[in-house]
């Protein structure tokens, strides 16, 4: 399926990238980041329009976020409960819920590009828990702009080395996520220690 999707990029351009980013924001297993890299590379070679490709990726991502939020708003807490009962995604749903509960708008922003596996579930949970639409949208539009800029931009800048850049981008995302988790845990530990000290 992945090979078929990549083969469609030069033929259908922005439309297939739009569809990929839309579906990935609804938790479907679509390699949308890699497809944006490929689309950026095709834009660099003149086969696609850079502005059109980036715009399509962004539009699809925003539409996917909004659809996920609407599904969560309609499904409410029963939807979240059903997701938590699915063994394959239960831990991801729990992490998304915890991050959204603690950080709200910044959680939406960060899960668009840094903690992207949590993104679709943050969409569902944000709608279900009643996060204000304006706050959700603020995190969505800024986060998706970052995501699209990074991947389409890398593909455009290093199109001749797309396989290498895809590998580096994957490793860098993991490294950044690990670093961010370390920082967040450190801050949480510091706050807990400070609270304990004040209580004592």
DOTORLUM-173292 format. One line per 5 residues: number of its first residue (from 0); their letters; for each residue x, y, z of N, C-alpha, C, CB. Coordinates in Angstrom, 3 decimals. Glycine has a CB too. Layout:
NUM = a = X:Y:Z:X:Y:Z:X:Y:Z:X:Y:Z  ... $
***
This chain:
0 = xxxxx = 0.827:-1.200:0.000:0.000:0.000:0.000:0.872:1.266:0.000:-0.941:-0.003:1.220  1.943:1.232:0.807:2.823:2.399:0.891:3.448:2.719:-0.457:3.916:2.166:1.928  3.939:1.685:-1.164:4.548:1.900:-2.474:3.549:2.505:-3.450:5.096:0.586:-3.031  2.312:2.048:-3.363:1.268:2.577:-4.246:1.026:4.060:-3.969:-0.043:1.784:-4.068  0.988:4.412:-2.684:0.772:5.811:-2.317:1.900:6.695:-2.827:0.644:5.951:-0.801 $
5 = xxxxx = 3.152:6.243:-2.654:4.283:7.037:-3.119:4.264:7.189:-4.635:5.598:6.401:-2.671  3.846:6.128:-5.343:3.790:6.188:-6.803:2.744:7.182:-7.281:3.494:4.810:-7.376  1.743:7.444:-6.449:0.679:8.371:-6.830:1.088:9.838:-6.677:-0.556:8.100:-5.999  2.131:10.098:-5.865:2.504:11.486:-5.573:2.820:12.295:-6.830:3.699:11.511:-4.646  3.715:11.818:-7.725:4.017:12.650:-8.897:2.855:12.761:-9.881:5.219:12.096:-9.615 $
10 = xxxxx = 1.921:11.806:-9.827:0.814:11.818:-10.781:-0.356:12.686:-10.303:0.332:10.396:-11.029  -0.647:12.614:-9.017:-1.807:13.330:-8.494:-1.422:14.518:-7.609:-2.682:12.379:-7.712  -0.134:14.645:-7.315:0.381:15.821:-6.622:-0.305:16.127:-5.313:0.270:16.994:-7.497  -0.768:17.369:-5.225:-1.342:17.862:-3.982:-2.548:17.087:-3.496:-1.717:19.272:-4.144  -3.311:16.535:-4.418:-4.531:15.831:-3.998:-4.220:14.622:-3.147:-5.337:15.402:-5.207 $
15 = xxxxx = -3.226:13.837:-3.555:-2.905:12.643:-2.783:-2.234:13.004:-1.458:-2.001:11.715:-3.595  -1.459:14.097:-1.450:-0.844:14.553:-0.205:-1.919:15.072:0.751:0.209:15.654:-0.488  -2.880:15.807:0.221:-4.003:16.293:1.034:-4.743:15.119:1.669:-4.978:17.138:0.173  -5.037:14.107:0.865:-5.757:12.943:1.382:-4.936:12.214:2.441:-6.111:11.984:0.240  -3.624:12.111:2.213:-2.751:11.418:3.164:-2.723:12.126:4.507:-1.337:11.308:2.606 $
20 = xxxxx = -2.539:13.444:4.505:-2.481:14.160:5.778:-3.837:14.150:6.479:-2.016:15.601:5.556  -4.913:14.220:5.696:-6.252:14.171:6.283:-6.475:12.850:7.013:-7.323:14.365:5.199  -6.194:11.750:6.332:-6.450:10.429:6.920:-5.528:10.134:8.092:-6.292:9.348:5.866  -4.286:10.599:8.015:-3.356:10.328:9.116:-3.793:11.034:10.398:-1.935:10.766:8.736  -4.480:12.164:10.269:-4.973:12.890:11.444:-6.190:12.210:12.068:-5.324:14.324:11.064 $
25 = xxxxx = -6.701:11.174:11.410:-7.805:10.382:11.934:-7.330:9.000:12.371:-8.909:10.252:10.887  -6.024:8.865:12.598:-5.405:7.643:13.139:-5.313:6.505:12.136:-6.176:7.174:14.334  -5.418:6.795:10.836:-5.175:5.754:9.843:-3.674:5.664:9.581:-5.955:6.042:8.522  -3.166:4.451:9.381:-1.715:4.257:9.238:-1.193:4.670:7.859:-1.364:2.801:9.495  -1.149:5.977:7.618:-0.697:6.535:6.349:0.660:7.211:6.578:-1.748:7.550:5.767 $
30 = xxxxx = 1.681:6.929:5.754:3.009:7.555:5.951:3.038:8.989:5.425:4.104:6.726:5.249  2.229:9.839:6.028:2.035:11.191:5.496:3.301:12.048:5.572:0.916:11.879:6.247  4.095:11.887:6.621:5.327:12.684:6.721:6.283:12.340:5.579:6.019:12.447:8.087  6.429:11.050:5.308:7.314:10.632:4.215:6.757:11.043:2.857:7.525:9.118:4.252  5.441:11.058:2.740:4.838:11.506:1.489:5.066:12.996:1.269:3.343:11.198:1.480 $
35 = xxxxx = 5.077:13.772:2.355:5.390:15.191:2.218:6.852:15.387:1.816:5.095:15.935:3.532  7.744:14.566:2.366:9.144:14.612:1.935:9.248:14.362:0.437:9.986:13.577:2.706  8.565:13.304:-0.025:8.605:12.961:-1.447:8.015:14.082:-2.298:7.849:11.651:-1.702  6.898:14.650:-1.832:6.270:15.732:-2.587:7.180:16.953:-2.660:4.929:16.114:-1.956  7.883:17.245:-1.566:8.837:18.344:-1.575:9.964:18.105:-2.565:9.406:18.552:-0.191 $
40 = xxxxx = 10.417:16.849:-2.643:11.477:16.503:-3.601:10.994:16.674:-5.033:11.957:15.060:-3.379  9.750:16.262:-5.306:9.196:16.443:-6.656:9.013:17.930:-6.976:7.845:15.700:-6.790  8.691:18.718:-5.955:8.579:20.166:-6.173:9.941:20.756:-6.522:7.999:20.865:-4.921  10.996:20.244:-5.877:12.350:20.742:-6.159:12.764:20.440:-7.593:13.360:20.124:-5.186  12.301:19.310:-8.118:12.663:18.938:-9.486:11.763:19.601:-10.523:12.603:17.433:-9.647 $
45 = xxxxx = 10.763:20.334:-10.074:9.873:21.040:-10.993:8.652:20.260:-11.401:10.614:21.422:-12.200  8.482:19.040:-10.876:7.332:18.223:-11.249:6.058:18.656:-10.537:7.612:16.770:-10.950  6.209:19.269:-9.362:5.060:19.750:-8.607:5.311:21.192:-8.175:4.785:18.844:-7.377  4.258:21.862:-7.832:4.361:23.227:-7.301:4.632:23.165:-5.803:3.061:24.043:-7.591  5.643:23.882:-5.342:5.959:23.888:-3.916:4.803:24.470:-3.109:7.244:24.686:-3.654 $
50 = xxxxx = 4.298:25.626:-3.543:3.201:26.263:-2.815:1.953:25.384:-2.823:2.882:27.635:-3.422  1.663:24.785:-3.985:0.491:23.920:-4.088:0.610:22.682:-3.223:0.272:23.515:-5.520  1.805:22.095:-3.194:2.040:20.894:-2.392:1.919:21.198:-0.908:3.419:20.306:-2.695  2.600:22.257:-0.460:2.544:22.625:0.955:1.130:23.023:1.357:3.520:23.774:1.251  0.455:23.761:0.489:-0.911:24.187:0.788:-1.859:23.010:0.906:-1.408:25.135:-0.279 $
55 = xxxxx = -1.703:22.029:0.020:-2.555:20.848:0.059:-2.302:20.036:1.330:-2.320:19.980:-1.183  -1.028:19.856:1.685:-0.685:19.123:2.897:-1.280:19.802:4.123:0.836:19.005:3.041  -1.170:21.120:4.158:-1.673:21.892:5.293:-3.200:21.823:5.372:-1.214:23.354:5.189  -3.852:21.976:4.224:-5.317:21.932:4.199:-5.828:20.572:4.655:-5.841:22.247:2.790  -5.183:19.512:4.186:-5.591:18.172:4.592:-5.413:17.950:6.081:-4.808:17.135:3.826 $
60 = xxxxx = -4.295:18.438:6.621:-4.023:18.263:8.045:-5.031:19.025:8.903:-2.604:18.724:8.372  -5.318:20.261:8.524:-6.282:21.058:9.287:-7.669:20.422:9.223:-6.333:22.507:8.754  -8.063:19.977:8.027:-9.371:19.333:7.875:-9.440:18.053:8.695:-9.655:19.028:6.396  -8.339:17.277:8.705:-8.311:16.052:9.499:-8.423:16.327:10.985:-7.047:15.283:9.222  -7.715:17.353:11.444:-7.810:17.731:12.861:-9.241:18.115:13.233:-6.856:18.898:13.170 $
65 = xxxxx = -9.859:18.928:12.378:-11.217:19.378:12.666:-12.214:18.220:12.651:-11.639:20.439:11.659  -12.003:17.287:11.715:-12.881:16.117:11.659:-12.714:15.264:12.909:-12.590:15.279:10.403  -11.461:15.068:13.339:-11.213:14.289:14.548:-11.833:14.947:15.777:-9.715:14.105:14.757  -11.694:16.258:15.869:-12.290:17.007:16.983:-13.812:16.845:16.968:-11.905:18.512:16.904  -14.422:16.956:15.780:-15.881:16.829:15.669:-16.345:15.419:16.040:-16.340:17.174:14.240 $
70 = xxxxx = -15.570:14.408:15.637:-15.904:13.023:16.002:-15.858:12.862:17.517:-14.929:12.019:15.322  -14.811:13.429:18.135:-14.706:13.359:19.582:-15.836:14.098:20.276:-13.385:13.915:20.031  -16.195:15.268:19.768:-17.283:16.052:20.359:-18.602:15.277:20.268:-17.412:17.426:19.650  -18.835:14.615:19.121:-20.062:13.851:18.936:-20.054:12.568:19.770:-20.254:13.516:17.460  -18.892:11.877:19.810:-18.812:10.595:20.516:-18.690:10.740:22.020:-17.650:9.809:20.005 $
75 = xxxxx = -18.121:11.853:22.472:-18.000:12.111:23.898:-17.136:11.103:24.632:-19.347:12.138:24.512  -17.324:11.038:25.935:-16.506:10.141:26.759:-16.680:8.660:26.410:-16.841:10.350:28.212  -17.859:8.206:25.927:-17.955:6.795:25.529:-16.964:6.431:24.419:-19.373:6.482:25.068  -16.701:7.373:23.506:-15.726:7.115:22.442:-14.336:6.926:23.036:-15.719:8.269:21.416  -13.958:7.797:23.972:-12.639:7.682:24.604:-12.540:6.366:25.364:-12.377:8.877:25.558 $
80 = xxxxx = -13.596:5.980:26.036:-13.603:4.719:26.783:-13.407:3.533:25.840:-14.922:4.563:27.569  -14.050:3.583:24.678:-13.882:2.497:23.701:-12.451:2.439:23.190:-14.850:2.676:22.523  -11.856:3.604:22.934:-10.473:3.633:22.470:-9.532:3.051:23.520:-10.056:5.066:22.124  -9.792:3.343:24.781:-8.929:2.848:25.856:-9.035:1.336:26.025:-9.279:3.537:27.166  -10.142:0.757:25.565:-10.296:-0.702:25.662:-9.592:-1.443:24.534:-11.765:-1.068:25.662 $
85 = xxxxx = -9.138:-0.708:23.511:-8.425:-1.350:22.401:-6.963:-1.506:22.797:-8.562:-0.522:21.074  -6.545:-2.746:22.973:-5.218:-3.034:23.527:-4.096:-2.384:22.720:-4.995:-4.535:23.588  -4.248:-2.336:21.409:-3.161:-1.851:20.556:-2.905:-0.361:20.728:-3.472:-2.145:19.108  -3.910:0.403:21.096:-3.736:1.861:21.209:-4.010:2.382:22.610:-4.645:2.567:20.232  -4.295:1.502:23.551:-4.705:1.948:24.884:-3.661:2.852:25.535:-4.970:0.746:25.777 $
90 = xxxxx = -2.385:2.444:25.484:-1.344:3.244:26.139:-1.173:4.595:25.441:-0.003:2.480:26.149  -1.308:4.609:24.120:-1.201:5.861:23.365:-2.341:6.802:23.728:-1.202:5.584:21.849  -3.539:6.258:23.853:-4.700:7.067:24.231:-4.517:7.642:25.631:-5.991:6.228:24.164  -3.995:6.821:26.551:-3.767:7.294:27.921:-2.763:8.442:27.945:-3.271:6.144:28.811  -1.675:8.295:27.186:-0.662:9.359:27.148:-1.222:10.631:26.524:0.575:8.895:26.366 $
95 = xxxxx = -2.017:10.468:25.460:-2.628:11.636:24.812:-3.567:12.358:25.770:-3.392:11.213:23.542  -4.371:11.585:26.514:-5.315:12.188:27.454:-4.586:12.931:28.569:-6.229:11.115:28.050  -3.522:12.318:29.089:-2.765:12.953:30.169:-2.099:14.241:29.687:-1.705:11.985:30.721  -1.497:14.179:28.502:-0.819:15.363:27.976:-1.808:16.491:27.703:-0.055:15.016:26.697  -2.955:16.138:27.148:-3.963:17.156:26.846:-4.530:17.755:28.126:-5.094:16.557:25.998 $
100 = xxxxx = -4.742:16.926:29.136:-5.277:17.405:30.409:-4.321:18.389:31.069:-5.552:16.230:31.348  -3.026:18.119:30.968:-2.038:18.951:31.646:-1.658:20.196:30.848:-0.803:18.140:31.929  -1.677:20.105:29.495:-1.085:21.185:28.707:-2.018:21.826:27.690:0.102:20.672:28.001  -3.178:21.265:27.457:-4.210:21.864:26.598:-3.667:22.319:25.237:-4.842:23.049:27.309  -3.622:23.623:24.981:-3.254:24.133:23.654:-1.842:23.711:23.258:-3.364:25.657:23.625 $
105 = xxxxx = -0.895:23.767:24.195:0.473:23.374:23.851:0.550:21.890:23.528:1.432:23.712:24.996  -0.327:21.072:24.130:-0.368:19.650:23.796:-0.832:19.451:22.356:-1.295:18.895:24.765  -1.842:20.213:21.946:-2.315:20.133:20.559:-1.182:20.535:19.616:-3.565:21.045:20.339  -0.511:21.636:19.915:0.592:22.110:19.072:1.702:21.065:18.956:1.164:23.414:19.634  2.153:20.526:20.066:3.293:19.595:20.051:2.960:18.255:19.407:3.783:19.359:21.461 $
110 = xxxxx = 1.707:17.825:19.519:1.348:16.527:18.934:1.054:16.616:17.442:0.145:15.953:19.649  1.158:17.799:16.861:1.060:17.884:15.403:2.360:17.435:14.752:0.716:19.317:14.966  3.504:17.644:15.421:4.780:17.412:14.740:5.837:16.744:15.619:5.316:18.714:14.230  5.849:16.995:16.927:6.888:16.424:17.776:6.466:15.077:18.345:7.229:17.383:18.908  5.276:15.032:18.926:4.723:13.768:19.438:3.598:13.315:18.510:4.198:13.929:20.913 $
115 = xxxxx = 3.879:13.232:17.228:2.821:13.037:16.233:2.002:11.748:16.394:3.429:13.049:14.879  2.538:10.626:16.934:1.657:9.461:17.116:0.476:9.725:18.048:2.457:8.303:17.654  0.625:10.720:18.931:-0.469:11.056:19.844:-1.502:11.973:19.200:0.081:11.712:21.093  -1.144:12.608:18.082:-1.972:13.642:17.480:-3.420:13.269:17.219:-1.371:14.048:16.226  -3.693:12.162:16.505:-5.086:11.828:16.214:-5.916:11.620:17.473:-5.149:10.589:15.360 $
120 = xxxxx = -5.298:11.033:18.503:-6.042:10.771:19.740:-6.265:12.048:20.535:-5.303:9.746:20.600  -5.333:12.993:20.433:-5.559:14.311:21.028:-6.742:14.996:20.340:-4.282:15.192:20.920  -6.872:14.800:19.033:-8.028:15.347:18.317:-9.334:14.804:18.895:-7.936:15.016:16.816  -9.432:13.478:18.997:-10.650:12.842:19.506:-10.931:13.265:20.954:-10.527:11.308:19.417  -9.886:13.196:21.780:-10.060:13.477:23.209:-10.347:14.957:23.446:-8.810:13.052:23.995 $
125 = xxxxx = -9.712:15.826:22.643:-9.979:17.257:22.779:-11.444:17.574:22.560:-9.131:18.048:21.804  -12.034:16.957:21.540:-13.462:17.155:21.303:-14.310:16.546:22.405:-13.858:16.562:19.968  -13.932:15.335:22.848:-14.726:14.622:23.856:-14.698:15.317:25.210:-14.222:13.198:24.006  -13.537:15.878:25.590:-13.423:16.495:26.912:-13.864:17.959:26.916:-11.993:16.393:27.405  -14.279:18.459:25.759:-14.827:19.809:25.704:-13.798:20.914:25.654:-15.690:20.028:26.861 $
130 = xxxxx = -12.577:20.604:25.164:-11.605:21.677:24.955:-12.199:22.687:23.976:-10.241:21.114:24.423  -12.144:23.955:24.331:-12.761:24.986:23.486:-12.239:24.895:22.055:-12.489:26.392:24.061  -13.165:24.987:21.088:-12.795:24.854:19.677:-11.736:25.880:19.286:-14.031:25.012:18.784  -11.854:27.104:19.778:-10.888:28.144:19.419:-9.491:27.802:19.914:-11.323:29.490:19.986  -9.387:27.222:21.106:-8.087:26.848:21.665:-7.510:25.653:20.915:-8.214:26.526:23.167 $
135 = xxxxx = -8.369:24.680:20.615:-7.919:23.529:19.832:-7.410:23.983:18.469:-9.060:22.504:19.665  -8.151:24.843:17.826:-7.789:25.311:16.485:-6.493:26.098:16.501:-8.904:26.168:15.902  -6.268:26.890:17.534:-5.014:27.629:17.653:-3.823:26.670:17.682:-5.024:28.506:18.920  -3.910:25.633:18.498:-2.829:24.647:18.543:-2.682:23.895:17.243:-3.062:23.671:19.661  -3.821:23.618:16.596:-3.809:22.874:15.335:-3.158:23.659:14.203:-5.223:22.498:14.943 $
140 = xxxxx = -3.585:24.895:13.992:-3.088:25.648:12.831:-1.592:25.965:12.962:-3.886:26.954:12.666  -1.140:26.225:14.190:0.285:26.514:14.378:1.125:25.239:14.311:0.511:27.219:15.722  0.634:24.179:14.914:1.372:22.922:14.899:1.467:22.308:13.517:0.735:21.947:15.832  0.356:22.326:12.776:0.377:21.745:11.424:1.255:22.575:10.489:-1.056:21.648:10.855  1.308:23.887:10.698:2.205:24.724:9.894:3.658:24.308:10.121:2.013:26.224:10.240 $
145 = xxxxx = 3.988:23.996:11.376:5.340:23.536:11.694:5.628:22.198:11.027:5.525:23.419:13.212  4.688:21.265:11.138:4.846:19.923:10.563:5.056:19.989:9.048:3.615:19.057:10.886  4.183:20.708:8.374:4.264:20.805:6.914:5.559:21.496:6.481:3.045:21.567:6.358  5.921:22.569:7.163:7.140:23.304:6.809:8.373:22.427:6.939:7.293:24.543:7.689  8.442:21.650:8.024:9.602:20.794:8.251:9.733:19.756:7.138:9.496:20.098:9.618 $
150 = xxxxx = 8.676:19.010:6.876:8.796:17.865:5.968:8.794:18.256:4.496:7.678:16.899:6.222  7.913:19.140:4.094:7.943:19.584:2.693:9.239:20.356:2.441:6.695:20.471:2.356  9.639:21.166:3.418:10.878:21.937:3.273:12.110:21.059:3.153:11.043:22.868:4.444  12.191:20.013:3.977:13.329:19.092:3.886:13.348:18.382:2.537:13.280:18.060:5.025  12.176:17.951:2.083:12.102:17.285:0.787:12.527:18.199:-0.339:10.704:16.783:0.534 $
155 = xxxxx = 12.124:19.458:-0.256:12.474:20.427:-1.293:13.971:20.745:-1.266:11.656:21.715:-1.116  14.522:20.909:-0.068:15.924:21.311:0.058:16.898:20.181:-0.264:16.187:21.817:1.455  16.503:18.953:0.047:17.425:17.828:-0.110:16.808:16.715:-0.958:17.828:17.279:1.262  16.119:17.136:-2.015:15.407:16.181:-2.851:16.270:15.083:-3.432:14.747:16.894:-3.947  17.524:15.382:-3.748:18.393:14.376:-4.354:18.856:13.334:-3.352:19.592:15.040:-4.983 $
160 = xxxxx = 18.646:13.586:-2.064:19.057:12.657:-1.021:17.861:12.285:-0.149:20.183:13.266:-0.162  16.731:12.026:-0.790:15.479:11.863:-0.080:15.507:10.683:0.883:14.356:11.695:-1.061  16.136:9.565:0.510:16.178:8.394:1.398:16.963:8.711:2.669:16.807:7.183:0.672  18.089:9.408:2.500:18.908:9.780:3.650:18.151:10.747:4.550:20.235:10.405:3.190  17.490:11.734:3.955:16.763:12.726:4.736:15.596:12.079:5.476:16.260:13.857:3.831 $
165 = xxxxx = 14.922:11.124:4.839:13.823:10.425:5.506:14.324:9.706:6.750:13.155:9.426:4.548  15.496:9.075:6.636:16.075:8.371:7.782:16.477:9.349:8.873:17.287:7.541:7.347  17.115:10.446:8.483:17.541:11.456:9.460:16.326:12.079:10.145:18.391:12.554:8.775  15.295:12.399:9.368:14.101:13.019:9.938:13.435:12.101:10.951:13.112:13.384:8.835  13.398:10.804:10.620:12.807:9.837:11.547:13.598:9.766:12.845:12.737:8.451:10.901 $
170 = xxxxx = 14.932:9.692:12.723:15.772:9.626:13.916:15.707:10.924:14.716:17.217:9.325:13.527  15.680:12.061:14.019:15.625:13.349:14.696:14.318:13.512:15.455:15.795:14.483:13.695  13.216:13.062:14.854:11.933:13.159:15.546:11.955:12.348:16.831:10.791:12.683:14.640  12.539:11.149:16.758:12.654:10.329:17.962:13.530:10.973:19.013:13.199:8.970:17.615  14.641:11.558:18.571:15.561:12.221:19.499:14.901:13.428:20.159:16.840:12.655:18.768 $
175 = xxxxx = 14.217:14.254:19.363:13.537:15.424:19.910:12.442:15.021:20.890:12.946:16.265:18.784  11.699:13.985:20.536:10.632:13.526:21.427:11.204:13.027:22.745:9.811:12.419:20.757  12.300:12.259:22.670:12.929:11.756:23.893:13.437:12.910:24.749:14.085:10.799:23.553  14.036:13.906:24.108:14.530:15.062:24.841:13.405:15.835:25.495:15.308:15.969:23.922  12.315:16.002:24.752:11.174:16.738:25.309:10.570:16.003:26.497:10.105:16.960:24.234 $
180 = xxxxx = 10.459:14.669:26.388:9.938:13.887:27.505:10.832:14.042:28.727:9.816:12.406:27.119  12.146:14.008:28.517:13.087:14.175:29.627:12.902:15.524:30.313:14.526:14.037:29.130  12.767:16.581:29.502:12.570:17.921:30.071:11.262:17.991:30.852:12.579:18.988:28.958  10.179:17.450:30.279:8.884:17.497:30.946:8.908:16.727:32.257:7.801:16.940:30.036  9.562:15.561:32.258:9.672:14.783:33.491:10.491:15.527:34.534:10.299:13.417:33.207 $
185 = xxxxx = 11.559:16.196:34.084:12.385:16.970:35.004:11.603:18.106:35.647:13.596:17.525:34.281  10.806:18.800:34.823:9.988:19.904:35.346:8.964:19.373:36.346:9.272:20.653:34.190  8.326:18.248:36.004:7.332:17.660:36.903:7.971:17.249:38.229:6.661:16.446:36.240  9.160:16.650:38.172:9.864:16.238:39.379:10.240:17.443:40.226:11.111:15.436:39.021  10.711:18.499:39.571:11.087:19.716:40.293:9.879:20.318:41.005:11.703:20.746:39.329 $
190 = xxxxx = 8.731:20.370:40.305:7.527:20.937:40.913:7.053:20.096:42.085:6.415:21.059:39.878  7.119:18.771:41.930:6.685:17.897:43.017:7.573:18.073:44.240:6.694:16.433:42.565  8.870:18.176:44.015:9.805:18.363:45.120:9.551:19.701:45.805:11.260:18.282:44.621  9.290:20.749:44.994:9.010:22.060:45.574:7.734:22.034:46.404:8.897:23.113:44.475  6.704:21.337:45.907:5.442:21.225:46.656:5.645:20.478:47.959:4.375:20.518:45.815 $
195 = xxxxx = 6.420:19.387:47.903:6.706:18.615:49.111:7.456:19.456:50.133:7.515:17.363:48.767  8.378:20.269:49.642:9.183:21.120:50.523:8.285:22.167:51.220:10.316:21.825:49.711  7.351:22.755:50.426:6.445:23.745:51.012:5.515:23.116:52.037:5.627:24.425:49.921  5.065:21.879:51.740:4.170:21.173:52.663:4.879:20.848:53.969:3.640:19.884:52.020  6.179:20.424:53.822:6.948:20.097:55.020:7.196:21.360:55.856:8.291:19.430:54.636 $
***
